[in-house]
Each structure stands twice: as structure tokens, then as C-alpha cells.
């Protein structure tokens, strides 16, 4: 079928809330390139929204899935477990920067499911119910994670009321007048106005906000947050669903802060396109709930576990962290050029290859979301898949595969530059 025929099916059979705006349909893909059903080539700077740090169909991942498919496709790990689940749990526990020498891992399906389980585990471990998250946060689309998400449109608007005992504090964002100390003071204010600290099970933070705009929590803030949690016996949960697995130049973004979380959630690039997520934490915390209280039918599927083990092997063998750091430098330099050349381009930022810039009105400095929308639209006209994001919708984020060839990266950046010149 061609793009036109598939679009007819899309509009006829998909609900409005799940209908993609894109009119091209992927037919095949390789690394940072996609070819649609009409044969057109696309450069992919979205990576499945941060899922493809190793690119489309990485050879090691494809080989691992094929090998596993010839062995076991599914048994449900809770009925009859299998080696890839145990091997992956070991790898994650050995590599994830959570507190304590002993760690344990739960494998499930999606980022939202990981956050749901992290909250369940924190409540069981502390005997408390409260959860504090941050403005601009995105933690998922399930009801609990929607309550934790700090952005109404388009995610929460139609689905209230939300689960209770979830409270939000300001995320540290000097660009919008929120200093590290002001953000920490915001949490202390929650203790005065919404929930006593001895009732808070966990504070959940993205060390780099994803959908919220690629804002980076400073090491000083993260260290202050760790101290605040310790002061009140609150567990610190780091949501690394988008920032994990090399995107920031380290395996996890929290490593830049020099602290450890009690629990870390991960998904997306963990399995390079296969549906898999994980909750990894201190063994005592992870063991808090009773037998049979955690799990799911498809959690830690054998094919997905095999893919994740191949991802970890590729990260080690192909210097993916070094590639991320180099790509971050390339993007930072190019953003600087654009900021000087184009008056509306502002506030460039990156942590490794987790990079973004904003559009603001040159005269007022106010966010200009319509320019972000226009850039993404123009880029698609030229064959580049590019995403906007942010609390104000004015941020352009870059999530190309870390394995993308230099020529493809430069080709994509040239398209962005040409589109900026037209705006």
C-alpha cells in the first residue's frame, strides 16, 4: 500500500487522540534513515522519540533478536523464567548508579509502566503515599503517570480526575526565573501547604526534562535534592526513560551530578526499539512488597531482553558514550552559529547529545511556539524528521541516533539551517 491508501485507513480506523499528524508511513529503515511507502528517503532526527540511540536495526540488536526468536519467544517470566531476563537484570544492577552495593531489577514494558511500578515500590518501602514531581515533567500517559506529569495539553485535558497524593514543585530553570534554591524552596513549600514530609514516599525527577524542554538540572540542585530527601527519609527516583543509555554522554544523566538515586527507571533506548523498561534500585527497597506483587504478562519479554543485552554490548564495544559526547560538541557549535545568525534562536543547551534550542521573539524574549511548529513543518517538506517540545512548545530537540554517520548528521543540520533562513 502507498502513503495515500494508508492515510485513508488511518483516518477511518484510528481514534482522533491517537492519529499521527505525519502523512508518510515507514516502509524500511537503517541507522538514521527511513524510506516511506512511496520510496521517499527521510533523515531521522527524532529516533522514535529517543528510542533509537543505536539507530534503526542496529546489526547487533537484529542478530540477537533473530537468535532468540529461534529459542523462546514468550513464556511469561512469572510462569517460567528464562536466561535473558536474569542476564539483563545482572547487567543493569551492575551498571545503574543507585544507592547500596546490592541492587535488584524489575523488567516491564514501557516508561509509564516503569514509573507506575517505581511509585508502588516506593510506597511499599516507606509506608507513605505522597509523591512529588515537577512542573513540565512528563512521566507517561497512564492515570498515575498523568497525575505525575506537569503539562495539561495535550496529555491530561480530557481525562480527569487524577489519582491523589501527587504534588508538583517548580523545576530548576534559570531561563524562566527559577533558581536552584527557588526550586528547592518550592519543595519545602509543598511540605507546608500540601503534604507533610513524613508522608512523602518519593520525589521523582528527570535529571534532564524530556518533553518538558530538555532543561538540565544542575549538579548543585541534584545534590541539594539528595540532601533534602535524606533529611526527611524520602526516596529519590530518577526518571531516565529519555535521558538514559548514552544520550547525555554517560549511561545515565544522573551520573553528571555525582549523586545516586534510590530507584532509577529506564525504557526507550534500553532495547533500541523493542518494548522494554526497567526499574532498578536498592535491593532492600526493591524487596519491600510481597511475592507476586510486581510483574506482568509481557514484562521482560525474551526478544526484548536479548535486544537490550545487545545494546549494552554495542555501547561497550562501539564507544557509544564517546560518540554521544562528540555529537554533543557538534550540536553545541552549530547552535552557537545559529544563535548569532538568527535572532529568534535562543538558549541553546546540551548535555552530551541531549541537545535543544528555543525560539523566542527577538523584541520581547517571549516564547515563540509558532516558529518551532513552522521549522518542524518546513524540515518535513525537505525530508527531515524533527521534533519540538517544551513547557511553552517553543523548543526544538535533537534525538538523532548516536550511531548516525557524519555525512547524514551534516545533511540534516544543513536542512535545519536552510529552514531557519526561510522563517
N, C-alpha and C positions, 0 to 999 in steps of 0.2 A: 504494500500500500504506500501511496505517496503522502506528503505532508498535508495536502488539501483533504484527502479522504480521511486521514486520521484526525484532523481538526473537526470534521463533521461528527465523528464518533465522540470526540472529547466533549463537544458542546451538547450532544444528545444524552450522554450517559454519565458524565461526572457531575457531582454536586457543585454548585457555584462556589462554595467555600474551599473546594479542592481543585478548582480548574486552573491550570497554569496559564499565565499570560503568553508564554512563548508559543510560537506557531510552528517551529521546527521540531522534528522528532528524531532523536538519536537512533542511528542505524548501526554504527560501529564507532569504536574509539580506540585511541592508542596514546598513552602518556598524556600530553597536554592538548591533544587534538581530537575533534569529534567530526564525523561525517553524518549528515542527516539523510532522511529517506529520499530526498531529491538529489543526493550526491554532493551537496554543498559542504565545504570544509569550514570548521569553526575552531578558533583558538579558545581554550577553556581557561579563564581566569577566575572561575568560581569553584571548581573542584568539588562539585556536588555539595556545596556549602561546607567546605573544609573537610570533606570525607576522603579526598584523594591526594594526600600528601605524597604518596608514591606514584601518583598518576593512574590513568586508566590502564587496567590489565597489566600491571607490573609482572614481568615474567616469573619471578619467584612466587608471587601470590597465585598466579594462574596455575603453575605447576603443582603447588601444594594443594590447591582445591581439587585438581584432577586426580591426584594421587589419593586423597582422602575419599573422593567420590567412589573409587573402586573398592573401598574398605567398608566404611559405615557412613550412611547419610543422615540417619536420625534414630535415636532410641529413647530420647528424653534422659538427660543426665540424672534426673531424680529417680528413674526407674532402673536403668543400667548404665553406669558411667563409662567413660572411655578415656584413653590416654591423652588426646589433645587438650581436653579440659584441664586435666591435672598438670600437664606440662606448661600450659599457658598460665595457670594460676601461680605456679612456681616462678615463672619469668616475671610476671607483674609484681609479685610480692618482693622479689629481689631488686626491682628497679624503681619502685614507686616511693617517693620521699614522704612517707608517713611516719608518725612517731612510734617508737618502740622497735626493738630488734625483731620481734615476732609479728608477722603480718599475715592476713588472710584475705582471700579474694572471692567475690561473688560475680559470676558471669550471667548477664542477661541480654536483652535485645537492642535497646535504644537508649539515647541520652536521657530522655524523660524517665524511662524506667529505672535507670541508674540513680537519678535524683530522688525518685519516689522511695527506692529502697534505702538510700543513704539516710533519708529522714526517718524511716521506720527503724533503722538500726540505731540512729542517734537517740530516738525516743526510748527504745528498749534499754540502751546502755545507761542513760541518765535518769530514767524515770520521770522525765519532764516532757512537755508537749510543745513549747514555743519554738518558732523558727524565725530568724531574722535574715532577710535578704536585702538587696539594694535596688535603688531606683535605676531603671534602664536595664536591669538584669533580664536575661532570657534563660529559663531552665527547662522549658518543654511545653507541650500542649495538652497533657493530661490535666485533670482537675486540680490535683495537688500542685503540680508544677506551674499551672496557670496562676494559682494563688501566689506562688513564689516569684512569678515573672513580673517585672516592673514596667510594663508597657501595655496600655489598653488596646489600641488599634494596631493591627487587625486581630490580635490574638484573644482578648478577653471580652470584647464588647458584647457579644451575643450570648454568653454562657454563664452568667452569674446565677445565684450567689456562689462565692468561692468558699472552699474549706477555711475554717477558722484557725486561730493561733498562729497566723503568719503575719509578720510585720516587716516594714521596709525602712531602711535608712538611706541617706544620701551617699552615693558612690563618690569617692575622691576624684574630683575633676576640676583642676585649677582653671582650665579654659572657660568653665562656666561658674567660676567663683566659689568652688568648694575645695578648700584646702584639706590636707590630710587630717589636721586637727579638727576642722569643722566636721569632717565625715565621722571621726571617732566620737566627737561630741554628739553627733546625731544619734549614734547607737546609745550613748548614755541617756539621751533624752527619751529614747524608746523605753528605757528602764524606768523612767519617771512617769511617762504618760500612757504607756500601753501594756507593758508586761514587766514584772519584777525579774531581775537577772536570775534568781534561783529557780525560775520557771522556764528558762530558755534552754532547750536541748542543744541547739546548734545555730551557728551563724554560717551562712552559705555564701560564698563569693566566687566570682570569676576573676582570677588574677589579671586577665585581660578580658574585658567585656567583648562578647561576640556580636550578637545582634544589636547590642546597645551602642556600638560605635567604635570598637577597637580602642577604647580608653584603657590605659595601663595603670594599675595600682602600683604605687611606688614601693620599693623595699621598706622604706620607713613606715608607710601605712600598714603594710602587711605585718611588720614586726610589732607595731602598736596593736594591731588587731589580735595577733597571737597572745600578747600580754594581757589584753582585755579578756579574752576567752579564758586564759589560765586563772586570772583573778577571780572569775565567777564560776569556774567549773563547767564552762560551755565548750562543746566540741566545735572545732573548726573544720568545715567541709569545703574543699576546693573543687569547683566545677571546672574540669579541664576538658570538657567534651569537645570544644572547638580549638582550644589553645594547646592541646596535648599532642604528643607523638611527633615532635620536631618542629612544629610550626614556628615557635619562638626562638629556635636555635639551641634549645635544650629539650630533653624528652618531655618535661612538663614546665609550664611557665612559672610555677611557684618556686622553682629552683633559683630563679633570678633574685628572689627575696632573701634567701638564706634561712628560711624557716621551714618547718614541716607542718603539714596538716594532720588532723586525726583521721580523716577519711578523704580520699580523692575519687572523684567519678570521672570516667572516660568513655568515649564512644568514637563516632565518626572515623578518623583515620586509624584507629586501633586495628581495623581489619581491612582497610583500603577498599571499601565498597560493599563488604559483606555486613549483614546486620548483626552487630555485636557491641555490647557495652560491658563495663565492669565497675564494681565498687571495691576499692582496696583500702584497707585500714588496719589500725592496731588490732592485734589478734583478740585481745580482751574485749574491745568494743564490738568487733565483728561477731563474737561468740555470745553476745548478750541475749539474743532472742532464742526461743526454744526450737527443738528439732521440727523440721517441716515448715517453719515459719517463713522461709525465704526460698525463692526459686521460680520456676515457670516451665511451661511445656517446651519452649524452643530455646531457653536460655543456654548460652554456651554451645550452640549447635556445632557438631563436629567439623563441618566445612568452614564455618566462620572461625573456629579456633585454629584450624590449620592455616587459614589465611593470616590470622594475627601472628602466629609463630613465624610465618614467612616475612611479615612486615618487620618484626623485631630483628630477624636475621639480616634483612636488607639494610635496616638502619645502622647496624654494626658494620656490615661489610662494604657499604657504599658511601660512607661518610655523609649520611643524610643531614646530620646536625651541622656539619661544616657547610654543606650546600645551603642550608637554611640561613646561616649567618651571612654567607656570601650574597645570597639573593636579597637579604635584608639591606645590605650595603648598596646594592644596585638600585633598589627601590628608593632608598633614602636619598641617594644622589639625584635620581630623576625627579623625585618630588620637590627637591630644592630648586631645580631648574624651572619646574612648572610654577612654583610659588613666585619666583622672580618674574616670570614671563606673563602669567595670567593672574590678574588682580583678584579674581574670585577664589582662587585656590589658596587654602589656608590650613594652618595647624597640621602639617604633616607629622606622622608619628609611626614608629615601628618598634617592635621587639622581635628581633630576628626577622623572619619573613612574614610575620603577622603585622601587616602594614596598611595604612589608610591615610587619606587626607580629607579635608572638608571643603565644602563650598559655602562661602559667606558673601553677603552683599558688600561690595567694596566700600560704599559710602557709610554704611551703618555697622558693619560687622555682624549683622543678624544672620542666622542660618538661612540658606537658600536651597531648600529641598527640590524645588523645581529644576534647578540646574543639575542636580545629581540624577534625577529621572531622565533629563534630556541627554546627559552623557551616556547613560546606560543604553538608551534607545538608539542613539547615533552609533555607538560601538556595535550593537547587534546588526545594524544595517551594513557594517563593514566586516562582519564575521567574527566579532569578539564577544564572548560571554563575560559580562562584568556585572557586579552586584553593588547595590547601595545598602545602607543600613543606618542605624543610629537613632538615638532618642528623638532627634529632630528630623530624621530622614535625609540629612544632607551629607552623609559620609560615604565615600567610595572605598570599598575594601578590596584587597587583593589576596586571593586564595588559590593562585595557580599551583599546580603540582611542584613540589620541591625538586623533582626529577626533570622538570621541563628543560629542554635544550636551550642554550643561549640564543640561538637564532630565533626560536619561537617566542621566547620572552621578549626579545628586542622587537620582533614584529608586532607583538601585542601592545607593547608600550608605545610604539610608533603610531598605532591606531588610536590609542588614548590621546596622544599629543595632537594628532590631526583633528580629532573630535573637539578637544579643548579649544583649538584655534577657531573652530566654527561656531562655538557657543557665544 
